[in-house]
Structure formats: C-alpha cells, structure tokens
Amino acid sequence: MTDAEKNKEEARIILECMKEWQNRTGTAQFTAHTWAELGTWACELLKHD
C-alpha cells in the first residue's frame, strides 16, 4: 500500500468514526476530548483491518 493509499484509508476510518460520534451523541460538535476519543476508535479500527 502506498502512502497516499494509506492516508486515504486512514481518512475514511476517521470519517466513519465522526459519523458514529454523530449517531451516538446527536451532535456534530467536536471538542479536544472528542478528537481524542475519535483517535482511539480509529486506532482500534486500524488494528482490526
């Protein structure tokens, strides 16, 4: 996988996490804590791929 492909896949995962956050909370507001939590979810997803 090239760096560009890897970056695209990581961005896709982060967007999926953002959508999940909106579904769980009903809000699109993102704080520093939110970003930390999204990063954790993204890392977990990357581990499972």
C-alpha positions in Angstrom: 0.0 0.0 0.0 1.4 3.4 -1.0 1.5 6.3 1.5 -1.3 8.0 -0.5 -3.5 4.9 -0.2 -2.7 4.6 3.5 -3.6 8.2 4.1 -6.9 7.8 2.2 -7.8 4.7 4.2 -7.0 6.5 7.5 -9.1 9.5 6.5 -12.0 7.1 5.6 -11.8 5.5 9.0 -11.7 8.9 10.8 -14.8 9.9 8.8 -16.6 6.7 9.9 -15.7 7.5 13.5 -17.1 11.0 13.1 -20.3 9.6 11.7 -20.5 7.2 14.6 -20.0 10.0 17.1 -22.9 12.0 15.5 -25.1 8.9 15.7 -24.3 8.3 19.3 -24.5 11.8 20.6 -26.8 13.5 18.1 -24.4 16.4 17.7 -21.6 17.4 15.3 -19.7 19.4 17.9 -16.2 18.2 18.3 -14.0 19.2 21.3 -10.4 18.3 22.0 -11.8 15.4 24.1 -13.9 14.2 21.2 -11.0 14.2 18.9 -9.0 12.1 21.4 -11.8 9.6 21.6 -12.2 9.5 17.8 -8.5 8.9 17.5 -8.8 6.0 19.9 -11.7 4.5 17.9 -9.7 5.0 14.6 -6.7 3.2 16.1 -8.9 0.3 17.2 -10.4 0.0 13.7 -6.9 0.1 12.1 -5.8 -2.8 14.4 -8.7 -4.9 13.2 -8.2 -4.4 9.5 
